[in-house]
Amino acid sequence: MARVLLIEDDPSVRDALTLALKGRDHEVESAASGEDGLERLARFAADVVVLDLMLPGIDGFEVCRRIRAASSTSIVMLSARGDDFDVVGGLEAGADDYVVKPVRPQVLEARIRAVLRRTDGVPSPVETYGALCVDRASLTVSRGGRQVALPPIELRLLLYLSASPGQVFSRQQLLESVWEHDYLGDSRLVDACVQRLRAKIEDVPAEPRYVQTVRGFGYRFGPV
């Protein structure tokens, strides 16, 4: 069970998704506007926010930016169009994943489970790569001795890449392993997440030491 904050202005969609999520044993709090959603998030300790982008007043892009500036809560955005403007804008604002409307409850449930899933395994020592330290036991990351707050999807991407330093992974491989999309997914999810991750762990994001691009192939971690 997860605590889900649903921010959706369409009453019929909001009621249908609330009913579907509760039917899957989630605790659901709903809001009809961005302002109301931000107020409820301050009181409701949500595990994940399901956020419609096209909201009256404060739109979903700004809501997403404000949530991400204040916390690492997972965000799944709802896009009515699924076009570049919606998807890229939402991902750059900090969303972890997206679902195109009309929303199928089973698809939304899969996205929620994927963004919340944590890495399992036997605790291992802290791994140090230059100024970057990755602790797989406590699922924490620090740079230069200061802890770096990463949303779950960025943390999973870093853990996955750093587990195999120097190995190149295609965007599709990362979608399948990190996002758990078992179809030909949207590579924009990967690119936007890499950009956000670099902004937090790299000294110079435009000249990355850790998460490096291999043109024509994908991404790799290091060599540092």
C-alpha positions in Angstrom: 0.0 0.0 0.0 1.2 3.5 -0.8 0.0 7.0 0.2 -1.0 8.7 -3.0 -1.8 12.3 -3.5 -3.9 12.7 -6.7 -4.0 16.3 -8.2 -6.6 16.3 -11.0 -9.2 19.0 -11.8 -11.6 16.9 -13.8 -14.1 15.5 -11.3 -14.9 12.4 -13.3 -11.3 11.4 -13.8 -10.4 12.3 -10.2 -13.3 10.2 -8.8 -12.5 7.2 -11.1 -8.8 7.2 -10.3 -9.4 7.6 -6.6 -11.8 4.6 -6.6 -9.4 2.5 -8.7 -6.4 3.3 -6.4 -8.3 2.7 -3.2 -9.4 -0.6 -4.8 -5.7 -1.5 -5.0 -5.3 -0.8 -1.2 -3.7 2.6 -1.6 -4.5 5.5 0.8 -5.6 8.3 -1.5 -5.9 12.1 -0.9 -7.2 14.1 -3.8 -7.1 17.7 -4.8 -8.8 19.6 -7.6 -6.2 22.3 -8.2 -2.4 22.9 -7.9 -2.9 25.3 -4.9 -5.0 22.8 -3.1 -2.6 20.0 -3.9 0.4 21.8 -2.5 -1.5 22.6 0.7 -2.5 19.0 1.1 1.0 17.7 0.4 2.2 19.8 3.3 -0.2 17.8 5.6 -0.3 14.5 3.8 2.9 12.5 3.8 2.5 11.2 0.3 4.8 8.4 -1.1 3.9 9.4 -4.6 2.1 12.4 -6.3 -0.1 11.6 -9.4 -0.2 15.0 -11.1 -2.3 16.3 -14.0 -0.3 18.8 -16.0 -3.2 20.9 -17.3 -4.6 22.4 -14.1 -6.4 25.7 -13.5 -4.4 28.4 -11.6 -1.0 27.0 -10.9 -0.4 24.5 -13.7 1.1 21.0 -13.2 4.5 22.1 -14.4 4.9 24.7 -11.7 3.4 22.3 -9.1 6.0 19.7 -10.1 8.8 22.2 -9.8 7.7 23.3 -6.3 7.3 19.8 -5.1 10.8 18.8 -6.4 12.4 21.9 -4.9 11.1 20.9 -1.5 11.2 17.1 -1.4 12.1 13.9 -3.2 8.6 12.6 -3.3 8.0 10.5 -6.5 5.9 12.2 -9.2 3.9 10.5 -11.9 2.4 13.0 -14.3 -0.8 12.7 -16.3 -0.6 14.1 -19.9 -3.6 14.6 -22.0 -1.6 14.7 -25.2 1.7 12.9 -24.7 3.4 15.3 -27.1 6.9 16.7 -26.7 5.7 19.9 -25.0 3.9 18.1 -22.2 6.3 15.2 -21.7 9.6 17.0 -22.0 8.3 19.9 -19.9 7.1 17.7 -17.2 10.2 15.6 -17.1 12.4 18.7 -17.0 10.3 20.0 -14.1 11.2 16.9 -12.1 8.6 14.2 -12.8 9.8 10.6 -12.6 7.4 9.1 -15.1 4.2 9.8 -17.0 1.0 8.2 -18.2 -1.0 9.5 -21.2 -4.8 10.0 -20.8 -7.2 8.3 -20.9 -5.6 6.6 -17.9 -5.9 2.9 -17.5 -5.8 2.1 -13.8 -3.6 -0.9 -14.3 -1.0 1.2 -16.2 -1.0 3.8 -13.5 -0.7 1.2 -10.8 2.4 -0.3 -12.6 4.0 3.2 -12.8 3.4 3.8 -9.1 4.9 0.5 -8.2 7.9 1.1 -10.4 8.7 4.6 -9.1 8.4 3.4 -5.5 10.3 0.2 -5.8 13.6 0.2 -3.9 16.7 -1.8 -4.8 16.9 -5.0 -2.9 20.1 -7.0 -2.1 22.8 -7.6 0.5 24.2 -4.4 2.0 27.6 -3.6 0.6 30.4 -1.2 1.7 30.3 2.4 0.7 31.6 2.9 -2.9 33.7 5.9 -3.5 34.3 7.5 -6.9 36.3 10.6 -6.6 34.2 13.0 -4.5 31.1 10.9 -5.0 30.1 8.3 -2.4 27.3 5.8 -2.9 26.1 3.7 0.1 24.0 0.9 -1.2 23.1 -0.3 2.3 21.5 2.9 3.4 20.6 4.1 -0.2 22.3 7.4 0.3 24.6 9.5 -1.9 27.0 12.2 -0.9 29.4 14.5 -2.8 32.3 16.1 -1.1 31.1 14.9 2.3 27.6 16.5 1.8 24.5 14.3 1.4 22.8 14.6 -2.0 19.0 14.3 -1.9 17.9 12.2 -4.9 14.3 11.2 -5.9 13.8 7.5 -6.1 14.1 7.3 -9.9 17.4 9.2 -10.0 18.8 7.1 -7.2 17.9 3.9 -9.0 19.5 5.1 -12.2 22.7 6.0 -10.3 22.7 2.7 -8.5 22.2 0.7 -11.7 24.9 2.5 -13.7 27.4 2.6 -10.9 27.0 -1.2 -10.3 28.8 -1.7 -13.6 31.4 1.1 -14.0 32.4 1.6 -17.7 29.6 -0.6 -19.1 27.5 1.1 -21.7 23.8 0.8 -21.4 21.3 1.7 -24.2 18.3 3.9 -23.3 16.0 1.0 -23.9 18.0 -1.2 -21.5 17.7 1.5 -18.9 14.0 1.9 -19.5 13.5 -1.8 -19.0 15.8 -2.1 -15.9 15.3 1.2 -14.1 11.8 2.3 -15.1 10.6 -1.3 -15.7 9.0 -0.4 -19.1 8.9 -3.8 -20.8 8.0 -2.3 -24.2 9.6 0.2 -26.6 9.6 3.0 -24.2 10.2 6.8 -24.4 13.9 7.6 -24.3 13.0 11.1 -23.1 12.4 9.7 -19.7 16.1 8.6 -19.5 17.6 11.8 -21.0 15.6 14.1 -18.7 16.5 12.0 -15.6 20.2 12.0 -16.6 20.2 15.8 -16.9 18.6 16.2 -13.4 21.0 13.6 -11.9 24.1 15.3 -13.5 22.9 18.7 -12.1 23.2 17.2 -8.6 26.3 15.0 -8.7 28.6 16.5 -11.3 30.9 19.4 -10.6 30.3 20.6 -14.2 27.1 19.0 -15.6 28.1 19.9 -19.1 31.4 18.0 -18.7 30.3 14.9 -16.7 32.8 12.6 -14.9 30.2 10.2 -13.5 27.2 9.7 -15.8 28.7 9.9 -19.3 27.1 9.9 -22.7 28.4 7.4 -25.3 27.1 9.0 -28.5 25.0 6.7 -30.6 24.8 4.1 -27.9 23.6 5.4 -24.5 25.1 6.0 -21.1 27.8 4.6 -18.8 29.2 5.4 -15.3 32.8 6.6 -15.4 35.6 5.8 -15.8 36.2 8.4 -13.1 
